[in-house]
Amino acid sequence: MSLLNAIIEFFRSLFGARPLPPAPPPVPHPTVPPDNTTEPAQIVTSKVLVIVYDPVVDSATGKRLSQHLGWSRADDLITGYVADITDTSKGLARYQIVQRQNVDEFLALEDGFRYTIDSYLSVFRHTSAGHSPEWVDYNALLARFNILQRVANHEIDEVWVFAFPFAGLYESVMVGNGAFWCNSHPLPNTSQTSRRFIIMGFSLERGVGEMLEAFTHRSESILSKVYEHTTGEANLYTRFSRYDKQNPGQSECGSVHYAPNSERDYDWNNQRFVASKCDDWYNFPHFTGTTRQVNCADWGKGDTRLHHLWWLDHFPRVSGRINGVVNNWWQYVIDPNRVSS
């Protein structure tokens, strides 16, 4: 007992007061796993529920909206996307499609509205305005496919929804207890599900490059969360994402919208040379200070898919842990449950 407590106890006893209750034990501070060089870079496999909204346009022929408008086939998009993630992660990130649902209708928007074929084509061809509110009813989606329960049961880890322009989908949204910003605000009222998971929104009108655009923005959000309490040079994601316009003479790999030499959003075809330490990320965590002149020829001369593959290819994917963060970033961008709250 401290001297102060002893004095208080003495005076309380003079007046017949009850003794002070014992002080509560100190609240332990969360421990950070120690740095090491041997913790293996783990392979992370995500089990995916795929939902394809592609309504039939002509009941006589069975032609769907994607065919009618000459869009991509969901099969081709899935195959290309899964191959790109597997290849660029060197097999450390893997997707397993556990179920696919094909839905012959338009998604319900927040007020319950659904387009018909005629009303949708009118909006798509800009002859009428799109419906407002414009966002999808995520709660209806979760309920229809029993998604929260299936995630809780570890049947699925992630959901991909393929749809069409004006479907009202975010590129990515995180769901569940402890969900955080993932290129959109976390979905509210889903904390009853203890596991976090992500719903990706993909468009049948676009290609694999745009799917990777959604994935890279998801990665930016997750890695920013991973390093949110780390400052200075120890914040490795901040270092990774430096580009010349923002950090003159200190460019590294840039961000999704800004390559090392970009001067504006989506400026992936800029031929201007800048000094960059992008190659040094292949030496991670043993940086050597390697610097060279780079321009758009290094990341595909403006090709969306090639730039994003180049950017992802520089992610650390080696054994070990630094400041509590594993040296394999793919473990976080595939499984948000590995990110500390």
RONUDO-186417 format. One record per atom (N, C-alpha, C): residue in three letters; x, y, z. Coordinates in steps of 0.1 Angstrom, whole numbers, padded with zeros to 4 digits, always signed. Layout:
BEGIN
ALAXYZ;...
//
This chain:
BEGIN
MET+0009-0012+0000;MET+0000+0000+0000;MET+0009+0012+0000;SER+0005+0022-0008;SER+0013+0035-0009;SER+0012+0043+0004;LEU+0021+0052+0006;LEU+0020+0061+0018;LEU+0007+0069+0018;LEU+0003+0074+0006;LEU-0009+0082+0005;LEU-0021+0074+0009;ASN-0022+0062+0004;ASN-0033+0053+0007;ASN-0033+0050+0022;ALA-0021+0048+0028;ALA-0021+0045+0042;ALA-0026+0057+0050;ILE-0023+0069+0047;ILE-0027+0081+0054;ILE-0043+0082+0053;ILE-0048+0080+0040;ILE-0062+0081+0038;ILE-0069+0070+0046;GLU-0064+0058+0047;GLU-0070+0047+0054;GLU-0070+0050+0069;PHE-0059+0057+0074;PHE-0059+0060+0089;PHE-0070+0070+0092;PHE-0072+0080+0084;PHE-0083+0090+0087;PHE-0096+0084+0085;ARG-0098+0075+0075;ARG-0111+0069+0073;ARG-0114+0060+0086;SER-0104+0054+0092;SER-0107+0045+0103;SER-0111+0053+0115;LEU-0106+0066+0116;LEU-0110+0074+0128;LEU-0125+0077+0128;PHE-0131+0077+0116;PHE-0145+0081+0115;PHE-0154+0069+0111;GLY-0148+0057+0113;GLY-0156+0045+0111;GLY-0159+0042+0096;ALA-0152+0048+0087;ALA-0155+0046+0073;ALA-0150+0032+0069;ARG-0156+0027+0059;ARG-0152+0014+0053;ARG-0138+0015+0047;PRO-0130+0005+0048;PRO-0117+0005+0041;PRO-0118+0007+0026;LEU-0108+0013+0020;LEU-0107+0014+0006;LEU-0106+0000-0001;PRO-0113-0002-0012;PRO-0111-0014-0019;PRO-0097-0015-0025;PRO-0092-0027-0027;PRO-0079-0028-0033;PRO-0079-0022-0047;ALA-0068-0016-0051;ALA-0066-0009-0064;ALA-0067-0020-0075;PRO-0074-0017-0086;PRO-0075-0027-0097;PRO-0061-0030-0103;PRO-0059-0042-0108;PRO-0046-0044-0114;PRO-0044-0036-0126;PRO-0032-0032-0130;PRO-0029-0024-0141;PRO-0034-0031-0154;VAL-0039-0023-0164;VAL-0043-0028-0176;VAL-0031-0031-0185;PRO-0029-0044-0189;PRO-0017-0047-0197;PRO-0017-0040-0210;HIS-0006-0035-0215;HIS-0005-0029-0228;HIS-0004-0040-0239;PRO-0011-0039-0250;PRO-0009-0049-0260;PRO+0005-0051-0264;THR+0009-0063-0266;THR+0023-0066-0270;THR+0025-0067-0285;VAL+0036-0062-0289;VAL+0039-0062-0303;VAL+0049-0074-0306;PRO+0046-0083-0315;PRO+0055-0094-0317;PRO+0069-0089-0320;PRO+0079-0095-0315;PRO+0093-0090-0317;PRO+0097-0091-0331;ASP+0106-0083-0335;ASP+0112-0083-0348;ASP+0120-0097-0350;ASN+0119-0102-0362;ASN+0127-0114-0365;ASN+0129-0115-0380;THR+0138-0124-0384;THR+0141-0126-0398;THR+0136-0140-0403;THR+0130-0147-0394;THR+0128-0161-0397;THR+0113-0165-0399;GLU+0104-0156-0394;GLU+0090-0160-0396;GLU+0086-0161-0410;PRO+0081-0173-0414;PRO+0079-0175-0429;PRO+0069-0166-0435;ALA+0071-0162-0448;ALA+0061-0155-0455;ALA+0050-0165-0459;GLN+0038-0163-0452;GLN+0027-0173-0453;GLN+0020-0172-0466;ILE+0015-0183-0472;ILE+0006-0184-0483;ILE-0008-0181-0477;VAL-0015-0172-0483;VAL-0029-0169-0479;VAL-0039-0173-0490;THR-0048-0181-0487;THR-0058-0185-0497;THR-0072-0180-0492;SER-0078-0173-0501;SER-0091-0167-0499;SER-0102-0174-0506;LYS-0112-0179-0499;LYS-0124-0186-0505;LYS-0134-0176-0509;VAL-0138-0176-0522;VAL-0146-0165-0528;VAL-0159-0170-0533;LEU-0170-0163-0529;LEU-0183-0164-0535;LEU-0184-0154-0546;VAL-0187-0159-0558;VAL-0188-0150-0570;VAL-0203-0149-0573;ILE-0208-0137-0575;ILE-0222-0134-0578;ILE-0222-0126-0591;VAL-0228-0131-0602;VAL-0228-0124-0615;VAL-0242-0120-0618;TYR-0244-0107-0618;TYR-0257-0101-0622;TYR-0256-0097-0636;ASP-0263-0105-0645;ASP-0262-0103-0659;ASP-0276-0108-0665;PRO-0286-0099-0664;PRO-0299-0102-0668;PRO-0301-0106-0683;VAL-0311-0114-0686;VAL-0314-0118-0700;VAL-0321-0107-0707;VAL-0316-0104-0719;VAL-0322-0093-0727;VAL-0333-0099-0736;ASP-0330-0110-0741;ASP-0339-0116-0751;ASP-0343-0131-0746;SER-0355-0132-0741;SER-0359-0145-0736;SER-0359-0156-0746;ALA-0361-0153-0759;ALA-0362-0163-0770;ALA-0348-0169-0772;THR-0338-0160-0772;THR-0324-0165-0775;THR-0316-0168-0762;GLY-0320-0162-0751;GLY-0313-0163-0739;GLY-0301-0154-0738;LYS-0300-0144-0747;LYS-0289-0135-0748;LYS-0290-0126-0735;ARG-0278-0124-0729;ARG-0277-0116-0717;ARG-0272-0102-0720;LEU-0273-0093-0710;LEU-0270-0079-0712;LEU-0255-0078-0717;SER-0246-0085-0711;SER-0232-0084-0714;SER-0230-0088-0729;GLN-0237-0098-0734;GLN-0236-0102-0748;GLN-0242-0092-0757;HIS-0253-0087-0753;HIS-0260-0077-0761;HIS-0252-0064-0763;LEU-0244-0060-0753;LEU-0236-0048-0754;LEU-0222-0051-0757;GLY-0218-0063-0759;GLY-0204-0067-0763;GLY-0194-0065-0752;TRP-0198-0068-0740;TRP-0189-0066-0728;TRP-0181-0079-0726;SER-0173-0079-0716;SER-0165-0090-0712;SER-0173-0102-0707;ARG-0167-0114-0708;ARG-0173-0126-0702;ARG-0168-0127-0688;ALA-0177-0129-0678;ALA-0172-0131-0664;ALA-0162-0141-0663;ASP-0163-0152-0670;ASP-0153-0163-0669;ASP-0139-0158-0673;ASP-0138-0150-0683;ASP-0125-0145-0688;ASP-0119-0135-0677;LEU-0128-0127-0672;LEU-0123-0117-0662;LEU-0118-0124-0649;ILE-0125-0134-0645;ILE-0121-0142-0633;ILE-0108-0149-0635;THR-0107-0155-0647;THR-0094-0163-0650;THR-0082-0153-0650;GLY-0084-0142-0657;GLY-0073-0133-0658;GLY-0069-0126-0645;TYR-0079-0123-0637;TYR-0076-0116-0624;TYR-0069-0126-0615;VAL-0075-0138-0613;VAL-0069-0148-0604;VAL-0054-0151-0608;ALA-0052-0152-0621;ALA-0038-0155-0626;ALA-0029-0143-0623;ASP-0034-0131-0625;ASP-0025-0119-0622;ASP-0021-0119-0607;ILE-0031-0121-0598;ILE-0028-0120-0584;ILE-0018-0131-0580;THR-0021-0143-0585;THR-0012-0155-0582;THR+0002-0152-0587;ASP+0003-0147-0599;ASP+0016-0145-0605;ASP+0024-0134-0598;THR+0018-0123-0596;THR+0025-0111-0591;THR+0029-0113-0576;SER+0021-0122-0569;SER+0025-0125-0555;SER+0034-0136-0554;LYS+0038-0142-0565;LYS+0047-0154-0566;LYS+0041-0165-0558;GLY+0027-0167-0559;GLY+0020-0178-0553;GLY+0017-0176-0539;LEU+0020-0165-0532;LEU+0017-0162-0518;LEU+0003-0158-0516;ALA-0004-0153-0527;ALA-0018-0149-0526;ALA-0026-0158-0536;ARG-0036-0165-0531;ARG-0043-0174-0539;ARG-0058-0173-0537;TYR-0066-0174-0548;TYR-0080-0174-0547;TYR-0086-0187-0550;GLN-0096-0191-0543;GLN-0104-0203-0546;GLN-0118-0200-0547;ILE-0124-0201-0559;ILE-0138-0199-0562;ILE-0146-0211-0556;VAL-0153-0209-0545;VAL-0160-0220-0539;VAL-0175-0221-0544;GLN-0180-0210-0549;GLN-0194-0210-0555;GLN-0196-0198-0564;ARG-0204-0200-0574;ARG-0207-0190-0583;ARG-0223-0189-0585;GLN-0228-0178-0583;GLN-0243-0176-0585;GLN-0245-0167-0597;ASN-0253-0171-0607;ASN-0256-0163-0618;ASN-0271-0158-0616;VAL-0273-0145-0616;VAL-0286-0139-0613;VAL-0291-0132-0625;ASP-0303-0136-0629;ASP-0310-0130-0641;ASP-0319-0118-0637;GLU-0312-0108-0631;GLU-0320-0096-0628;GLU-0310-0085-0625;PHE-0315-0073-0623;PHE-0307-0061-0619;PHE-0307-0061-0603;LEU-0296-0055-0598;LEU-0295-0054-0583;LEU-0305-0044-0578;ALA-0310-0046-0566;ALA-0319-0036-0559;ALA-0310-0025-0554;LEU-0315-0013-0556;LEU-0308-0001-0551;LEU-0314+0002-0537;GLU-0308+0012-0530;GLU-0311+0014-0516;GLU-0326+0016-0513;ASP-0334+0021-0522;ASP-0348+0023-0520;ASP-0356+0012-0525;GLY-0350+0001-0530;GLY-0357-0011-0535;GLY-0359-0010-0550;PHE-0355+0001-0556;PHE-0357+0002-0571;PHE-0348-0008-0578;ARG-0354-0014-0589;ARG-0346-0022-0598;ARG-0348-0017-0613;TYR-0338-0016-0620;TYR-0340-0013-0635;TYR-0347-0024-0642;THR-0354-0021-0652;THR-0358-0031-0662;THR-0348-0030-0674;ILE-0349-0039-0683;ILE-0340-0039-0695;ILE-0342-0025-0702;ASP-0354-0021-0705;ASP-0357-0009-0712;ASP-0352+0003-0705;SER-0355+0004-0691;SER-0351+0016-0684;SER-0336+0016-0682;TYR-0330+0005-0681;TYR-0315+0005-0680;TYR-0308+0009-0693;LEU-0313+0004-0704;LEU-0306+0007-0717;LEU-0308+0022-0720;SER-0319+0028-0715;SER-0322+0042-0717;SER-0311+0050-0710;VAL-0308+0046-0697;VAL-0298+0053-0689;VAL-0284+0051-0695;PHE-0281+0038-0699;PHE-0268+0035-0704;PHE-0265+0043-0717;ARG-0276+0045-0725;ARG-0274+0053-0738;ARG-0276+0068-0736;HIS-0277+0072-0723;HIS-0278+0086-0720;HIS-0290+0093-0725;THR-0301+0086-0727;THR-0314+0092-0731;THR-0323+0095-0719;SER-0319+0090-0708;SER-0326+0094-0695;SER-0316+0093-0684;ALA-0320+0100-0673;ALA-0311+0101-0661;ALA-0311+0088-0653;GLY-0300+0085-0646;GLY-0300+0074-0638;GLY-0308+0076-0625;HIS-0312+0065-0619;HIS-0320+0065-0607;HIS-0313+0071-0595;SER-0320+0078-0586;SER-0314+0083-0574;SER-0324+0078-0563;PRO-0319+0072-0552;PRO-0304+0070-0549;PRO-0298+0060-0558;GLU-0285+0061-0560;GLU-0278+0054-0570;GLU-0271+0041-0564;TRP-0270+0040-0551;TRP-0262+0030-0545;TRP-0270+0017-0542;VAL-0263+0006-0543;VAL-0269-0007-0542;VAL-0273-0009-0527;ASP-0283-0018-0525;ASP-0288-0022-0512;ASP-0279-0033-0507;TYR-0268-0030-0500;TYR-0259-0041-0496;TYR-0265-0050-0486;ASN-0274-0045-0477;ASN-0280-0054-0467;ASN-0289-0064-0474;ALA-0296-0060-0485;ALA-0304-0070-0492;ALA-0295-0081-0499;LEU-0283-0076-0503;LEU-0274-0086-0509;LEU-0269-0096-0499;LEU-0265-0091-0487;LEU-0260-0099-0477;LEU-0271-0109-0473;ALA-0283-0105-0471;ALA-0294-0114-0467;ALA-0298-0124-0477;ARG-0298-0120-0490;ARG-0302-0129-0500;ARG-0293-0141-0501;PHE-0280-0139-0500;PHE-0271-0150-0502;PHE-0265-0155-0488;ASN-0271-0151-0477;ASN-0267-0155-0464;ASN-0252-0153-0462;ILE-0247-0142-0466;ILE-0233-0140-0466;ILE-0227-0139-0452;LEU-0233-0131-0443;LEU-0227-0130-0430;LEU-0226-0143-0423;GLN-0235-0152-0424;GLN-0234-0165-0417;GLN-0224-0173-0424;ARG-0223-0173-0437;ARG-0213-0181-0444;ARG-0199-0176-0441;VAL-0197-0163-0439;VAL-0184-0158-0435;VAL-0181-0163-0421;ALA-0190-0162-0412;ALA-0188-0166-0398;ALA-0185-0181-0397;ASN-0191-0189-0406;ASN-0188-0203-0406;ASN-0175-0207-0414;HIS-0168-0197-0419;HIS-0156-0199-0426;HIS-0158-0207-0439;GLU-0170-0206-0445;GLU-0173-0212-0458;GLU-0168-0203-0469;ILE-0168-0190-0467;ILE-0163-0180-0476;ILE-0155-0169-0469;ASP-0145-0163-0476;ASP-0137-0153-0470;ASP-0139-0139-0477;GLU-0145-0139-0489;GLU-0146-0127-0497;GLU-0157-0129-0507;VAL-0163-0118-0512;VAL-0174-0118-0522;VAL-0170-0109-0533;TRP-0172-0115-0546;TRP-0170-0107-0558;TRP-0184-0106-0564;VAL-0188-0093-0567;VAL-0201-0091-0574;VAL-0198-0085-0587;PHE-0201-0092-0598;PHE-0200-0087-0612;PHE-0213-0081-0616;ALA-0213-0069-0621;ALA-0225-0063-0626;ALA-0223-0054-0638;PHE-0228-0042-0638;PHE-0229-0034-0650;PHE-0228-0019-0645;PRO-0225-0010-0654;PRO-0225+0004-0650;PRO-0238+0008-0644;PHE-0238+0017-0634;PHE-0249+0022-0627;PHE-0255+0011-0617;ALA-0247+0001-0615;ALA-0252-0009-0605;ALA-0252-0004-0591;GLY-0244+0006-0588;GLY-0243+0012-0575;GLY-0233+0005-0565;LEU-0224-0002-0571;LEU-0214-0009-0563;LEU-0202-0001-0560;TYR-0196-0002-0548;TYR-0183+0003-0546;TYR-0172-0006-0552;GLU-0161-0001-0555;GLU-0150-0010-0559;GLU-0146-0020-0549;SER-0147-0016-0536;SER-0145-0025-0525;SER-0151-0019-0513;VAL-0157-0027-0504;VAL-0162-0023-0491;VAL-0159-0034-0481;MET-0155-0029-0469;MET-0152-0039-0459;MET-0164-0041-0449;VAL-0166-0053-0445;VAL-0178-0057-0437;VAL-0173-0064-0424;GLY-0181-0063-0414;GLY-0179-0071-0402;GLY-0173-0063-0390;ASN-0172-0070-0379;ASN-0167-0063-0367;ASN-0153-0058-0369;GLY-0150-0045-0366;GLY-0137-0039-0367;GLY-0134-0035-0382;ALA-0144-0036-0391;ALA-0142-0031-0404;ALA-0137-0017-0405;PHE-0128-0014-0414;PHE-0123+0000-0416;PHE-0123+0004-0430;TRP-0119+0017-0433;TRP-0120+0022-0446;TRP-0112+0013-0456;CYS-0119+0010-0467;CYS-0113+0001-0477;CYS-0117+0007-0491;ASN-0113+0019-0494;ASN-0117+0026-0506;ASN-0132+0030-0505;SER-0138+0028-0494;SER-0152+0033-0491;SER-0153+0031-0476;HIS-0164+0037-0470;HIS-0166+0036-0456;HIS-0170+0021-0453;PRO-0167+0016-0441;PRO-0171+0002-0438;PRO-0186+0001-0438;LEU-0191-0010-0441;LEU-0206-0012-0441;LEU-0211-0012-0427;PRO-0221-0004-0424;PRO-0225-0003-0410;PRO-0234-0015-0406;ASN-0236-0016-0393;ASN-0245-0026-0387;ASN-0242-0040-0391;THR-0229-0043-0392;THR-0225-0057-0395;THR-0216-0063-0384;SER-0215-0056-0373;SER-0205-0061-0363;SER-0208-0074-0356;GLN-0220-0079-0359;GLN-0224-0093-0354;GLN-0215-0103-0360;THR-0209-0100-0371;THR-0200-0110-0377;THR-0186-0107-0373;SER-0179-0116-0366;SER-0166-0113-0360;SER-0155-0112-0370;ARG-0157-0118-0381;ARG-0146-0118-0391;ARG-0149-0107-0401;ARG-0138-0100-0404;ARG-0139-0090-0415;ARG-0138-0096-0428;PHE-0145-0090-0438;PHE-0143-0095-0452;PHE-0146-0084-0461;ILE-0143-0086-0474;ILE-0144-0075-0484;ILE-0154-0080-0495;ILE-0162-0071-0499;ILE-0171-0073-0511;ILE-0165-0064-0522;MET-0160-0071-0533;MET-0155-0064-0544;MET-0166-0062-0554;GLY-0166-0050-0560;GLY-0176-0047-0571;GLY-0169-0046-0584;PHE-0172-0054-0593;PHE-0165-0055-0607;PHE-0175-0052-0618;SER-0171-0046-0628;SER-0180-0043-0640;SER-0177-0052-0651;LEU-0188-0058-0657;LEU-0186-0066-0669;LEU-0183-0058-0681;GLU-0185-0045-0680;GLU-0181-0036-0691;GLU-0166-0034-0692;ARG-0159-0036-0682;ARG-0145-0033-0681;ARG-0136-0045-0682;GLY-0123-0043-0680;GLY-0114-0055-0682;GLY-0107-0058-0669;VAL-0097-0067-0670;VAL-0089-0071-0659;VAL-0081-0060-0653;GLY-0077-0050-0661;GLY-0070-0039-0656;GLY-0078-0031-0646;GLU-0091-0029-0649;GLU-0099-0022-0639;GLU-0102-0030-0627;MET-0102-0043-0628;MET-0103-0052-0616;MET-0091-0050-0607;LEU-0079-0049-0613;LEU-0067-0047-0606;LEU-0067-0033-0600;GLU-0073-0023-0607;GLU-0075-0010-0601;GLU-0082-0010-0588;ALA-0093-0018-0587;ALA-0101-0019-0575;ALA-0092-0026-0564;PHE-0084-0036-0568;PHE-0076-0044-0559;PHE-0065-0035-0553;THR-0059-0027-0562;THR-0048-0019-0557;THR-0052-0008-0548;HIS-0064-0002-0551;HIS-0070+0008-0541;HIS-0073+0001-0528;ARG-0078-0011-0528;ARG-0080-0019-0516;ARG-0067-0020-0509;SER-0056-0023-0516;SER-0043-0025-0510;SER-0038-0012-0503;GLU-0040-0001-0510;GLU-0036+0012-0504;GLU-0043+0014-0491;SER-0056+0011-0490;SER-0063+0013-0478;SER-0058+0004-0467;ILE-0056-0008-0470;ILE-0052-0018-0460;ILE-0038-0015-0455;LEU-0029-0012-0464;LEU-0015-0010-0460;LEU-0014+0004-0452;SER-0022+0013-0455;SER-0023+0026-0448;SER-0027+0023-0433;LYS-0037+0014-0432;LYS-0042+0010-0418;LYS-0031+0002-0411;VAL-0024-0007-0418;VAL-0013-0015-0412;VAL-0002-0005-0405;TYR+0001+0005-0412;TYR+0012+0014-0408;TYR+0007+0027-0401;GLU-0006+0028-0398;GLU-0012+0041-0393;GLU-0005+0046-0381;HIS+0001+0038-0372;HIS+0007+0042-0360;HIS+0022+0043-0361;THR+0027+0042-0373;THR+0042+0042-0375;THR+0045+0055-0382;THR+0056+0061-0377;THR+0059+0075-0383;THR+0073+0074-0389;GLY+0076+0085-0396;GLY+0089+0087-0402;GLY+0093+0076-0412;GLU+0106+0073-0413;GLU+0111+0063-0422;GLU+0106+0049-0419;ALA+0102+0047-0406;ALA+0097+0034-0402;ALA+0083+0031-0409;ASN+0076+0041-0414;ASN+0064+0039-0421;ASN+0067+0034-0435;LEU+0069+0021-0437;LEU+0074+0016-0450;LEU+0064+0018-0461;TYR+0051+0019-0458;TYR+0042+0021-0469;TYR+0042+0035-0474;THR+0044+0045-0465;THR+0046+0059-0470;THR+0058+0060-0478;ARG+0069+0053-0475;ARG+0081+0053-0483;ARG+0078+0047-0496;PHE+0072+0035-0496;PHE+0069+0028-0509;PHE+0061+0037-0519;SER+0052+0045-0514;SER+0043+0052-0523;SER+0047+0066-0527;ARG+0060+0069-0524;ARG+0065+0083-0528;ARG+0066+0084-0543;TYR+0062+0096-0548;TYR+0064+0099-0562;TYR+0070+0113-0563;ASP+0076+0115-0575;ASP+0084+0127-0576;ASP+0076+0140-0575;LYS+0064+0141-0579;LYS+0056+0153-0578;LYS+0054+0157-0563;GLN+0052+0147-0555;GLN+0049+0149-0541;GLN+0062+0150-0533;ASN+0072+0142-0537;ASN+0085+0141-0530;ASN+0096+0143-0540;PRO+0099+0155-0544;PRO+0109+0157-0555;PRO+0122+0151-0551;GLY+0127+0143-0561;GLY+0140+0137-0559;GLY+0140+0125-0550;GLN+0129+0121-0545;GLN+0128+0110-0535;GLN+0118+0099-0540;SER+0115+0099-0553;SER+0105+0089-0558;SER+0109+0075-0555;GLU+0099+0067-0552;GLU+0101+0052-0550;GLU+0091+0045-0559;CYS+0081+0039-0555;CYS+0072+0031-0563;CYS+0059+0039-0567;GLY+0056+0050-0560;GLY+0044+0057-0563;GLY+0032+0051-0557;SER+0020+0057-0561;SER+0007+0052-0556;SER+0000+0046-0568;VAL-0013+0042-0566;VAL-0020+0036-0577;VAL-0022+0046-0588;HIS-0026+0059-0585;HIS-0029+0069-0595;HIS-0017+0076-0600;TYR-0006+0076-0592;TYR+0006+0084-0595;TYR+0018+0074-0596;ALA+0023+0072-0608;ALA+0035+0064-0610;ALA+0047+0073-0605;PRO+0059+0068-0604;PRO+0070+0076-0599;PRO+0071+0090-0606;ASN+0068+0091-0619;ASN+0070+0104-0626;ASN+0057+0111-0629;SER+0046+0106-0624;SER+0033+0112-0628;SER+0032+0126-0623;GLU+0025+0134-0631;GLU+0023+0148-0628;GLU+0008+0151-0625;ARG+0000+0141-0627;ARG-0015+0143-0625;ARG-0021+0129-0623;ASP-0033+0128-0619;ASP-0040+0115-0618;ASP-0040+0107-0631;TYR-0038+0094-0629;TYR-0038+0085-0641;TYR-0027+0088-0651;ASP-0017+0095-0647;ASP-0007+0099-0657;ASP+0004+0088-0658;TRP+0000+0076-0664;TRP+0008+0064-0664;TRP+0016+0064-0677;ASN+0014+0073-0686;ASN+0022+0073-0699;ASN+0031+0085-0700;ASN+0036+0090-0689;ASN+0045+0101-0689;ASN+0059+0097-0692;GLN+0065+0103-0702;GLN+0078+0099-0707;GLN+0090+0106-0700;ARG+0086+0115-0691;ARG+0097+0122-0683;ARG+0104+0113-0674;PHE+0117+0114-0674;PHE+0126+0105-0665;PHE+0127+0112-0652;VAL+0126+0104-0641;VAL+0129+0108-0628;VAL+0138+0098-0621;ALA+0145+0102-0611;ALA+0153+0092-0603;ALA+0143+0085-0593;SER+0144+0072-0592;SER+0135+0064-0584;SER+0143+0053-0577;LYS+0138+0050-0564;LYS+0144+0039-0557;LYS+0135+0026-0558;CYS+0126+0026-0569;CYS+0117+0015-0570;CYS+0124+0001-0570;ASP+0135+0000-0577;ASP+0142-0013-0577;ASP+0147-0017-0564;ASP+0149-0008-0555;ASP+0155-0012-0542;ASP+0145-0020-0533;TRP+0132-0019-0537;TRP+0122-0027-0530;TRP+0123-0042-0533;TYR+0130-0045-0543;TYR+0133-0059-0546;TYR+0144-0064-0536;ASN+0151-0055-0529;ASN+0161-0059-0519;ASN+0155-0059-0505;PHE+0143-0056-0504;PHE+0137-0055-0490;PHE+0139-0068-0482;PRO+0142-0066-0469;PRO+0143-0054-0461;PRO+0157-0048-0461;HIS+0166-0053-0469;HIS+0180-0049-0469;HIS+0182-0039-0480;PHE+0177-0027-0477;PHE+0178-0016-0487;PHE+0193-0012-0490;THR+0196-0009-0502;THR+0210-0006-0505;THR+0211+0009-0510;GLY+0199+0015-0512;GLY+0199+0029-0517;GLY+0199+0029-0533;THR+0197+0018-0539;THR+0198+0017-0554;THR+0188+0027-0560;THR+0193+0035-0569;THR+0185+0045-0576;THR+0188+0045-0591;ARG+0177+0046-0599;ARG+0180+0048-0613;ARG+0169+0056-0620;GLN+0171+0061-0632;GLN+0161+0069-0639;GLN+0151+0060-0645;VAL+0138+0063-0643;VAL+0127+0056-0648;VAL+0117+0065-0655;ASN+0109+0058-0664;ASN+0098+0065-0670;ASN+0087+0055-0674;CYS+0077+0059-0681;CYS+0065+0050-0684;CYS+0069+0037-0691;ALA+0080+0036-0697;ALA+0084+0024-0704;ALA+0086+0013-0693;ASP+0089+0016-0681;ASP+0091+0006-0670;ASP+0078+0000-0666;TRP+0066+0007-0667;TRP+0054+0001-0662;TRP+0043+0001-0673;GLY+0047-0001-0686;GLY+0037-0004-0696;GLY+0032+0007-0705;LYS+0038+0019-0704;LYS+0035+0030-0713;LYS+0020+0033-0713;GLY+0014+0034-0701;GLY+0000+0039-0700;GLY-0010+0027-0699;ASP-0006+0015-0701;ASP-0015+0004-0699;ASP-0019+0002-0685;THR-0032+0002-0682;THR-0037+0002-0668;THR-0032-0011-0661;ARG-0035-0022-0668;ARG-0032-0035-0662;ARG-0017-0037-0659;LEU-0008-0033-0669;LEU+0006-0034-0667;LEU+0011-0025-0656;HIS+0006-0013-0655;HIS+0011-0005-0644;HIS+0008-0011-0631;HIS-0004-0016-0629;HIS-0008-0021-0616;HIS-0001-0034-0613;LEU+0002-0042-0623;LEU+0010-0054-0620;LEU+0025-0050-0616;TRP+0030-0040-0623;TRP+0043-0035-0619;TRP+0044-0030-0605;TRP+0033-0023-0601;TRP+0032-0017-0587;TRP+0031-0028-0577;LEU+0023-0038-0580;LEU+0021-0049-0570;LEU+0033-0058-0570;ASP+0040-0059-0581;ASP+0052-0067-0581;ASP+0063-0063-0571;HIS+0062-0050-0567;HIS+0072-0044-0558;HIS+0069-0046-0543;PHE+0057-0052-0540;PHE+0053-0054-0527;PHE+0063-0064-0520;PRO+0067-0061-0508;PRO+0076-0071-0500;PRO+0068-0084-0498;ARG+0076-0095-0500;ARG+0070-0108-0499;ARG+0080-0118-0494;VAL+0087-0114-0483;VAL+0098-0122-0478;VAL+0095-0126-0463;SER+0103-0134-0457;SER+0102-0138-0443;SER+0105-0127-0434;GLY+0101-0128-0421;GLY+0105-0119-0411;GLY+0094-0109-0407;ARG+0097-0101-0397;ARG+0087-0091-0392;ARG+0095-0079-0387;ILE+0091-0067-0390;ILE+0097-0054-0385;ILE+0086-0046-0379;ASN+0089-0041-0366;ASN+0080-0033-0359;ASN+0066-0039-0358;GLY+0066-0052-0357;GLY+0053-0059-0355;GLY+0046-0062-0368;VAL+0051-0057-0380;VAL+0045-0059-0393;VAL+0053-0070-0400;VAL+0046-0080-0406;VAL+0052-0090-0413;VAL+0058-0085-0426;ASN+0069-0091-0431;ASN+0075-0086-0443;ASN+0069-0092-0456;ASN+0057-0097-0455;ASN+0049-0102-0466;ASN+0036-0094-0466;TRP+0036-0083-0474;TRP+0024-0075-0474;TRP+0011-0082-0479;TRP+0013-0093-0487;TRP+0002-0100-0493;TRP-0007-0106-0482;GLN-0001-0109-0471;GLN-0009-0115-0460;GLN-0020-0105-0455;TYR-0017-0092-0456;TYR-0027-0082-0452;TYR-0037-0079-0462;VAL-0032-0077-0475;VAL-0041-0072-0485;VAL-0051-0083-0489;ILE-0048-0096-0487;ILE-0057-0107-0490;ILE-0066-0109-0478;ASP-0061-0109-0466;ASP-0069-0112-0454;ASP-0069-0100-0444;PRO-0079-0092-0444;PRO-0079-0080-0435;PRO-0080-0084-0420;ASN-0083-0096-0417;ASN-0084-0100-0403;ASN-0070-0101-0397;ARG-0059-0100-0405;ARG-0046-0100-0400;ARG-0041-0086-0396;VAL-0049-0076-0399;VAL-0045-0062-0396;VAL-0050-0059-0382;SER-0041-0053-0373;SER-0045-0049-0360;SER-0055-0038-0360;SER-0064-0038-0351;SER-0074-0027-0351;SER-0068-0015-0345;
//
